[in-house]
Amino acid sequence: MEEDEREGHENQPEPEIRSGPEDDGTQQHSELERDLQLASSSSPGQPPSASKERRWQFLVGLGIGFIPLVLFFIGFVPNAFALIIVSLVLLLAVLIASLICIAIPRVRYIGYGLLTSIPISLVVGSIGCIVIISRPPSG
């Protein structure tokens, strides 16, 4: 009789005992491990579609963010000085647009691309100005 009772208890799962906030940390840790296992179980050659979408959004943001830089360099052509002013205004508009996009979760990575393009544009534009100004006059 005792053996039957023991066998019945062996097959049943033991109830979870929660003592307080310490168990919540281990539960969150186990959930994190489970999420990492699910992420790593996907095929290594193909990233998930959300990752592809985020990458494309980032690249779109970079592309849009470099428009003021292109206009800035075109503005160095004779009689096109107004393009330099327009490009600087557009650079400010890109900064504002990036902050707005970052606040909206659906287009957040476009905002990251726009925000990344700002310091790159400033550095490349500064170097371009130095090269253009230090060039010997032609003719």
Backbone as JSON Lines, residues from 0, in Angstrom:
{"i":0,"aa":"M","n":[0.81,-1.18,0.0],"ca":[0.0,0.0,0.0],"c":[0.86,1.25,0.0]}
{"i":1,"aa":"E","n":[1.91,1.25,0.8],"ca":[2.77,2.42,0.85],"c":[3.46,2.65,-0.48]}
{"i":2,"aa":"E","n":[3.84,1.56,-1.17],"ca":[4.5,1.68,-2.45],"c":[3.59,2.32,-3.47]}
{"i":3,"aa":"D","n":[2.3,1.98,-3.48],"ca":[1.34,2.56,-4.41],"c":[1.22,4.06,-4.19]}
{"i":4,"aa":"E","n":[1.22,4.48,-2.93],"ca":[1.1,5.9,-2.64],"c":[2.36,6.64,-3.09]}
{"i":5,"aa":"R","n":[3.52,6.02,-2.89],"ca":[4.77,6.66,-3.29],"c":[4.84,6.78,-4.82]}
{"i":6,"aa":"E","n":[4.42,5.75,-5.53],"ca":[4.46,5.78,-6.98],"c":[3.54,6.88,-7.51]}
{"i":7,"aa":"G","n":[2.42,7.03,-6.91],"ca":[1.48,8.07,-7.34],"c":[2.05,9.46,-7.14]}
{"i":8,"aa":"H","n":[2.81,9.65,-6.08],"ca":[3.4,10.96,-5.8],"c":[4.61,11.23,-6.69]}
{"i":9,"aa":"E","n":[5.3,10.17,-7.12],"ca":[6.49,10.36,-7.94],"c":[6.13,10.92,-9.31]}
{"i":10,"aa":"N","n":[5.0,10.52,-9.87],"ca":[4.62,10.94,-11.21],"c":[4.01,12.34,-11.24]}
{"i":11,"aa":"Q","n":[3.59,12.85,-10.09],"ca":[2.96,14.16,-10.06],"c":[4.03,15.24,-9.92]}
{"i":12,"aa":"P","n":[3.87,16.35,-10.65],"ca":[4.85,17.43,-10.49],"c":[4.7,18.1,-9.14]}
{"i":13,"aa":"E","n":[5.83,18.53,-8.62],"ca":[5.78,19.21,-7.33],"c":[5.27,20.63,-7.51]}
{"i":14,"aa":"P","n":[4.45,21.1,-6.6],"ca":[3.94,22.46,-6.74],"c":[5.05,23.48,-6.54]}
{"i":15,"aa":"E","n":[4.91,24.61,-7.26],"ca":[5.91,25.67,-7.11],"c":[5.67,26.4,-5.8]}
{"i":16,"aa":"I","n":[6.75,26.68,-5.12],"ca":[6.65,27.41,-3.85],"c":[7.31,28.75,-4.06]}
{"i":17,"aa":"R","n":[6.55,29.79,-3.89],"ca":[7.09,31.14,-4.05],"c":[7.24,31.78,-2.69]}
{"i":18,"aa":"S","n":[8.46,32.23,-2.44],"ca":[8.7,32.8,-1.12],"c":[8.67,34.32,-1.13]}
{"i":19,"aa":"G","n":[8.75,34.93,-2.31],"ca":[8.72,36.39,-2.35],"c":[9.37,36.93,-3.6]}
{"i":20,"aa":"P","n":[9.89,38.13,-3.52],"ca":[10.45,38.78,-4.7],"c":[11.68,38.09,-5.26]}
{"i":21,"aa":"E","n":[12.36,37.27,-4.46],"ca":[13.54,36.59,-4.97],"c":[13.17,35.64,-6.1]}
{"i":22,"aa":"D","n":[12.03,34.96,-5.99],"ca":[11.61,34.02,-7.02],"c":[11.23,34.74,-8.3]}
{"i":23,"aa":"D","n":[10.76,35.97,-8.23],"ca":[10.4,36.71,-9.42],"c":[11.62,36.93,-10.31]}
{"i":24,"aa":"G","n":[12.75,37.19,-9.71],"ca":[13.99,37.39,-10.47],"c":[14.4,36.13,-11.2]}
{"i":25,"aa":"T","n":[14.28,34.98,-10.54],"ca":[14.64,33.74,-11.2],"c":[13.64,33.4,-12.29]}
{"i":26,"aa":"Q","n":[12.38,33.75,-12.08],"ca":[11.37,33.49,-13.11],"c":[11.65,34.37,-14.33]}
{"i":27,"aa":"Q","n":[11.98,35.62,-14.11],"ca":[12.31,36.5,-15.23],"c":[13.56,36.0,-15.94]}
{"i":28,"aa":"H","n":[14.51,35.51,-15.16],"ca":[15.74,34.99,-15.74],"c":[15.44,33.78,-16.61]}
{"i":29,"aa":"S","n":[14.57,32.89,-16.14],"ca":[14.24,31.7,-16.93],"c":[13.45,32.09,-18.18]}
{"i":30,"aa":"E","n":[12.61,33.12,-18.09],"ca":[11.9,33.57,-19.28],"c":[12.87,34.15,-20.3]}
{"i":31,"aa":"L","n":[13.89,34.85,-19.82],"ca":[14.9,35.41,-20.71],"c":[15.68,34.29,-21.39]}
{"i":32,"aa":"E","n":[16.04,33.26,-20.64],"ca":[16.74,32.13,-21.22],"c":[15.89,31.45,-22.29]}
{"i":33,"aa":"R","n":[14.59,31.32,-22.02],"ca":[13.69,30.69,-22.98],"c":[13.6,31.53,-24.25]}
{"i":34,"aa":"D","n":[13.52,32.86,-24.11],"ca":[13.46,33.74,-25.27],"c":[14.75,33.66,-26.09]}
{"i":35,"aa":"L","n":[15.89,33.57,-25.39],"ca":[17.16,33.45,-26.09],"c":[17.25,32.12,-26.84]}
{"i":36,"aa":"Q","n":[16.73,31.06,-26.23],"ca":[16.75,29.76,-26.9],"c":[15.86,29.8,-28.14]}
{"i":37,"aa":"L","n":[14.71,30.45,-28.05],"ca":[13.82,30.57,-29.21],"c":[14.49,31.38,-30.31]}
{"i":38,"aa":"A","n":[15.18,32.43,-29.94],"ca":[15.86,33.27,-30.93],"c":[17.0,32.51,-31.59]}
{"i":39,"aa":"S","n":[17.73,31.72,-30.81],"ca":[18.86,31.0,-31.38],"c":[18.43,29.75,-32.14]}
{"i":40,"aa":"S","n":[17.21,29.29,-31.94],"ca":[16.75,28.09,-32.63],"c":[16.36,28.38,-34.07]}
{"i":41,"aa":"S","n":[16.19,29.67,-34.45],"ca":[15.88,29.98,-35.83],"c":[17.11,29.71,-36.69]}
{"i":42,"aa":"S","n":[16.88,29.51,-37.97],"ca":[17.99,29.15,-38.85],"c":[19.02,30.27,-38.9]}
{"i":43,"aa":"P","n":[20.3,29.94,-38.73],"ca":[21.33,30.97,-38.63],"c":[21.55,31.74,-39.93]}
{"i":44,"aa":"G","n":[21.23,31.16,-41.07],"ca":[21.47,31.83,-42.34],"c":[20.46,32.91,-42.66]}
{"i":45,"aa":"Q","n":[19.26,32.81,-42.12],"ca":[18.21,33.75,-42.45],"c":[17.75,34.47,-41.19]}
{"i":46,"aa":"P","n":[17.92,35.78,-41.14],"ca":[17.43,36.53,-39.98],"c":[15.91,36.61,-40.01]}
{"i":47,"aa":"P","n":[15.29,36.79,-38.87],"ca":[13.83,36.92,-38.85],"c":[13.38,38.12,-39.65]}
{"i":48,"aa":"S","n":[12.13,38.11,-40.09],"ca":[11.62,39.18,-40.94],"c":[11.63,40.53,-40.23]}
{"i":49,"aa":"A","n":[11.43,40.53,-38.93],"ca":[11.45,41.8,-38.19],"c":[12.84,42.42,-38.26]}
{"i":50,"aa":"S","n":[13.87,41.61,-38.22],"ca":[15.23,42.13,-38.31],"c":[15.49,42.72,-39.69]}
{"i":51,"aa":"K","n":[14.99,42.07,-40.73],"ca":[15.15,42.59,-42.09],"c":[14.42,43.92,-42.24]}
{"i":52,"aa":"E","n":[13.23,43.98,-41.69],"ca":[12.45,45.22,-41.78],"c":[13.16,46.35,-41.05]}
{"i":53,"aa":"R","n":[13.7,46.06,-39.88],"ca":[14.43,47.07,-39.13],"c":[15.66,47.55,-39.9]}
{"i":54,"aa":"R","n":[16.37,46.61,-40.53],"ca":[17.55,46.98,-41.3],"c":[17.16,47.89,-42.46]}
{"i":55,"aa":"W","n":[16.08,47.54,-43.17],"ca":[15.64,48.37,-44.29],"c":[15.19,49.74,-43.81]}
{"i":56,"aa":"Q","n":[14.49,49.78,-42.69],"ca":[14.07,51.07,-42.15],"c":[15.29,51.93,-41.81]}
{"i":57,"aa":"F","n":[16.3,51.33,-41.21],"ca":[17.51,52.07,-40.87],"c":[18.18,52.62,-42.12]}
{"i":58,"aa":"L","n":[18.29,51.77,-43.17],"ca":[18.92,52.21,-44.4],"c":[18.12,53.3,-45.1]}
{"i":59,"aa":"V","n":[16.79,53.21,-45.04],"ca":[15.94,54.26,-45.6],"c":[16.19,55.57,-44.85]}
{"i":60,"aa":"G","n":[16.29,55.5,-43.54],"ca":[16.58,56.68,-42.74],"c":[17.93,57.28,-43.1]}
{"i":61,"aa":"L","n":[18.93,56.43,-43.3],"ca":[20.25,56.93,-43.7],"c":[20.17,57.61,-45.06]}
{"i":62,"aa":"G","n":[19.48,56.98,-46.0],"ca":[19.36,57.55,-47.35],"c":[18.68,58.9,-47.34]}
{"i":63,"aa":"I","n":[17.59,59.0,-46.62],"ca":[16.88,60.28,-46.52],"c":[17.75,61.31,-45.79]}
{"i":64,"aa":"G","n":[18.46,60.87,-44.79],"ca":[19.3,61.78,-44.0],"c":[20.49,62.33,-44.76]}
{"i":65,"aa":"F","n":[20.92,61.65,-45.83],"ca":[22.07,62.14,-46.59],"c":[21.67,63.11,-47.7]}
{"i":66,"aa":"I","n":[20.39,63.35,-47.91],"ca":[19.95,64.32,-48.92],"c":[20.5,65.71,-48.64]}
{"i":67,"aa":"P","n":[20.45,66.22,-47.39],"ca":[21.05,67.55,-47.15],"c":[22.55,67.6,-47.46]}
{"i":68,"aa":"L","n":[23.26,66.5,-47.24],"ca":[24.7,66.48,-47.53],"c":[24.94,66.61,-49.03]}
{"i":69,"aa":"V","n":[24.16,65.9,-49.82],"ca":[24.29,65.98,-51.27],"c":[23.99,67.4,-51.75]}
{"i":70,"aa":"L","n":[22.92,67.99,-51.23],"ca":[22.58,69.37,-51.61],"c":[23.67,70.34,-51.18]}
{"i":71,"aa":"F","n":[24.28,70.08,-50.05],"ca":[25.35,70.94,-49.56],"c":[26.52,70.97,-50.55]}
{"i":72,"aa":"F","n":[26.91,69.79,-51.03],"ca":[28.03,69.75,-51.98],"c":[27.64,70.3,-53.34]}
{"i":73,"aa":"I","n":[26.41,70.12,-53.76],"ca":[25.97,70.71,-55.02],"c":[25.97,72.23,-54.91]}
{"i":74,"aa":"G","n":[25.73,72.74,-53.71],"ca":[25.71,74.18,-53.5],"c":[27.04,74.87,-53.73]}
{"i":75,"aa":"F","n":[28.13,74.14,-53.83],"ca":[29.43,74.75,-54.1],"c":[29.63,75.04,-55.58]}
{"i":76,"aa":"V","n":[28.7,74.62,-56.41],"ca":[28.75,74.95,-57.83],"c":[28.47,76.45,-57.96]}
{"i":77,"aa":"P","n":[29.11,77.14,-58.87],"ca":[28.85,78.58,-59.01],"c":[27.36,78.88,-59.24]}
{"i":78,"aa":"N","n":[26.89,79.95,-58.65],"ca":[25.51,80.44,-58.75],"c":[24.5,79.51,-58.08]}
{"i":79,"aa":"A","n":[24.91,78.67,-57.14],"ca":[23.98,77.78,-56.44],"c":[24.19,77.87,-54.94]}
{"i":80,"aa":"F","n":[24.59,79.06,-54.47],"ca":[24.86,79.24,-53.04],"c":[23.62,79.0,-52.18]}
{"i":81,"aa":"A","n":[22.43,79.25,-52.74],"ca":[21.19,79.06,-51.99],"c":[21.01,77.6,-51.56]}
{"i":82,"aa":"L","n":[21.58,76.67,-52.32],"ca":[21.47,75.26,-51.95],"c":[22.18,74.96,-50.64]}
{"i":83,"aa":"I","n":[23.24,75.69,-50.35],"ca":[23.94,75.49,-49.07],"c":[23.01,75.88,-47.92]}
{"i":84,"aa":"I","n":[22.31,77.0,-48.06],"ca":[21.36,77.43,-47.03],"c":[20.22,76.41,-46.9]}
{"i":85,"aa":"V","n":[19.7,75.96,-48.03],"ca":[18.62,74.97,-48.02],"c":[19.09,73.69,-47.35]}
{"i":86,"aa":"S","n":[20.31,73.26,-47.63],"ca":[20.8,72.02,-47.04],"c":[20.95,72.14,-45.52]}
{"i":87,"aa":"L","n":[21.36,73.31,-45.04],"ca":[21.47,73.49,-43.59],"c":[20.1,73.49,-42.92]}
{"i":88,"aa":"V","n":[19.11,74.08,-43.59],"ca":[17.74,74.05,-43.06],"c":[17.21,72.62,-43.07]}
{"i":89,"aa":"L","n":[17.5,71.89,-44.15],"ca":[17.07,70.49,-44.21],"c":[17.76,69.64,-43.14]}
{"i":90,"aa":"L","n":[18.99,69.96,-42.81],"ca":[19.7,69.23,-41.76],"c":[18.98,69.4,-40.42]}
{"i":91,"aa":"L","n":[18.51,70.61,-40.16],"ca":[17.73,70.86,-38.95],"c":[16.4,70.1,-39.0]}
{"i":92,"aa":"A","n":[15.79,70.06,-40.19],"ca":[14.54,69.32,-40.36],"c":[14.75,67.82,-40.15]}
{"i":93,"aa":"V","n":[15.89,67.29,-40.58],"ca":[16.21,65.87,-40.37],"c":[16.35,65.58,-38.88]}
{"i":94,"aa":"L","n":[16.96,66.5,-38.14],"ca":[17.08,66.32,-36.7],"c":[15.7,66.25,-36.04]}
{"i":95,"aa":"I","n":[14.82,67.15,-36.4],"ca":[13.47,67.15,-35.82],"c":[12.71,65.9,-36.24]}
{"i":96,"aa":"A","n":[12.81,65.53,-37.53],"ca":[12.12,64.33,-38.02],"c":[12.64,63.07,-37.33]}
{"i":97,"aa":"S","n":[13.95,63.01,-37.06],"ca":[14.5,61.82,-36.4],"c":[13.95,61.68,-34.99]}
{"i":98,"aa":"L","n":[13.84,62.79,-34.27],"ca":[13.3,62.72,-32.91],"c":[11.83,62.3,-32.92]}
{"i":99,"aa":"I","n":[11.08,62.78,-33.9],"ca":[9.67,62.38,-34.01],"c":[9.56,60.89,-34.35]}
{"i":100,"aa":"C","n":[10.39,60.43,-35.3],"ca":[10.34,59.02,-35.7],"c":[10.75,58.09,-34.57]}
{"i":101,"aa":"I","n":[11.72,58.5,-33.77],"ca":[12.16,57.66,-32.65],"c":[11.04,57.52,-31.62]}
{"i":102,"aa":"A","n":[10.18,58.53,-31.51],"ca":[9.09,58.47,-30.55],"c":[7.97,57.54,-31.0]}
{"i":103,"aa":"I","n":[7.9,57.21,-32.29],"ca":[6.86,56.33,-32.83],"c":[7.46,54.94,-33.02]}
{"i":104,"aa":"P","n":[6.99,53.93,-32.29],"ca":[7.63,52.6,-32.35],"c":[7.65,51.97,-33.74]}
{"i":105,"aa":"R","n":[6.64,52.21,-34.56],"ca":[6.57,51.56,-35.86],"c":[7.67,52.03,-36.8]}
{"i":106,"aa":"V","n":[8.1,53.28,-36.68],"ca":[9.13,53.83,-37.57],"c":[10.39,54.23,-36.8]}
{"i":107,"aa":"R","n":[10.6,53.62,-35.67],"ca":[11.72,53.98,-34.81],"c":[13.07,53.81,-35.51]}
{"i":108,"aa":"Y","n":[13.23,52.77,-36.3],"ca":[14.52,52.52,-36.93],"c":[14.79,53.5,-38.08]}
{"i":109,"aa":"I","n":[13.76,54.06,-38.68],"ca":[13.97,55.15,-39.63],"c":[14.55,56.34,-38.88]}
{"i":110,"aa":"G","n":[14.02,56.61,-37.7],"ca":[14.55,57.69,-36.87],"c":[16.0,57.45,-36.49]}
{"i":111,"aa":"Y","n":[16.35,56.19,-36.19],"ca":[17.74,55.89,-35.87],"c":[18.65,56.17,-37.07]}
{"i":112,"aa":"G","n":[18.18,55.81,-38.27],"ca":[18.95,56.08,-39.48],"c":[19.12,57.57,-39.72]}
{"i":113,"aa":"L","n":[18.03,58.33,-39.53],"ca":[18.11,59.78,-39.69],"c":[19.08,60.38,-38.68]}
{"i":114,"aa":"L","n":[18.98,59.92,-37.45],"ca":[19.84,60.45,-36.39],"c":[21.3,60.09,-36.63]}
{"i":115,"aa":"T","n":[21.56,58.91,-37.17],"ca":[22.92,58.5,-37.47],"c":[23.51,59.34,-38.61]}
{"i":116,"aa":"S","n":[22.66,59.74,-39.55],"ca":[23.16,60.5,-40.7],"c":[23.6,61.91,-40.33]}
{"i":117,"aa":"I","n":[23.11,62.45,-39.23],"ca":[23.44,63.83,-38.87],"c":[24.93,64.0,-38.55]}
{"i":118,"aa":"P","n":[25.5,63.25,-37.61],"ca":[26.94,63.46,-37.35],"c":[27.81,63.07,-38.54]}
{"i":119,"aa":"I","n":[27.38,62.06,-39.3],"ca":[28.16,61.68,-40.48],"c":[28.16,62.83,-41.48]}
{"i":120,"aa":"S","n":[27.0,63.44,-41.7],"ca":[26.9,64.57,-42.63],"c":[27.75,65.74,-42.16]}
{"i":121,"aa":"L","n":[27.73,66.0,-40.86],"ca":[28.52,67.12,-40.34],"c":[30.02,66.89,-40.54]}
{"i":122,"aa":"V","n":[30.49,65.69,-40.29],"ca":[31.91,65.38,-40.44],"c":[32.31,65.41,-41.92]}
{"i":123,"aa":"V","n":[31.52,64.74,-42.75],"ca":[31.86,64.69,-44.18],"c":[31.75,66.09,-44.79]}
{"i":124,"aa":"G","n":[30.73,66.85,-44.39],"ca":[30.6,68.21,-44.89],"c":[31.75,69.1,-44.47]}
{"i":125,"aa":"S","n":[32.19,68.98,-43.23],"ca":[33.34,69.77,-42.74],"c":[34.61,69.44,-43.49]}
{"i":126,"aa":"I","n":[34.86,68.16,-43.7],"ca":[36.04,67.74,-44.44],"c":[35.95,68.23,-45.89]}
{"i":127,"aa":"G","n":[34.76,68.15,-46.46],"ca":[34.56,68.65,-47.82],"c":[34.82,70.14,-47.92]}
{"i":128,"aa":"C","n":[34.37,70.91,-46.94],"ca":[34.63,72.36,-46.93],"c":[36.12,72.64,-46.86]}
{"i":129,"aa":"I","n":[36.82,71.92,-46.01],"ca":[38.27,72.13,-45.87],"c":[38.96,71.82,-47.19]}
{"i":130,"aa":"V","n":[38.58,70.75,-47.85],"ca":[39.2,70.38,-49.12],"c":[38.89,71.42,-50.2]}
{"i":131,"aa":"I","n":[37.63,71.86,-50.26],"ca":[37.24,72.82,-51.29],"c":[37.92,74.17,-51.07]}
{"i":132,"aa":"I","n":[37.99,74.62,-49.82],"ca":[38.59,75.91,-49.53],"c":[40.11,75.89,-49.71]}
{"i":133,"aa":"S","n":[40.76,74.79,-49.38],"ca":[42.22,74.72,-49.47],"c":[42.71,74.4,-50.88]}
{"i":134,"aa":"R","n":[41.82,74.17,-51.78],"ca":[42.18,73.88,-53.17],"c":[42.75,75.15,-53.81]}
{"i":135,"aa":"P","n":[43.81,75.02,-54.62],"ca":[44.34,76.22,-55.28],"c":[43.35,76.71,-56.35]}
{"i":136,"aa":"P","n":[43.27,77.99,-56.52],"ca":[42.33,78.51,-57.52],"c":[42.71,78.05,-58.93]}
{"i":137,"aa":"S","n":[41.71,77.71,-59.68],"ca":[41.97,77.25,-61.05],"c":[41.87,78.43,-62.01]}
{"i":138,"aa":"G","n":[42.85,78.56,-62.84],"ca":[42.82,79.54,-63.91],"c":[43.37,80.81,-63.58]}
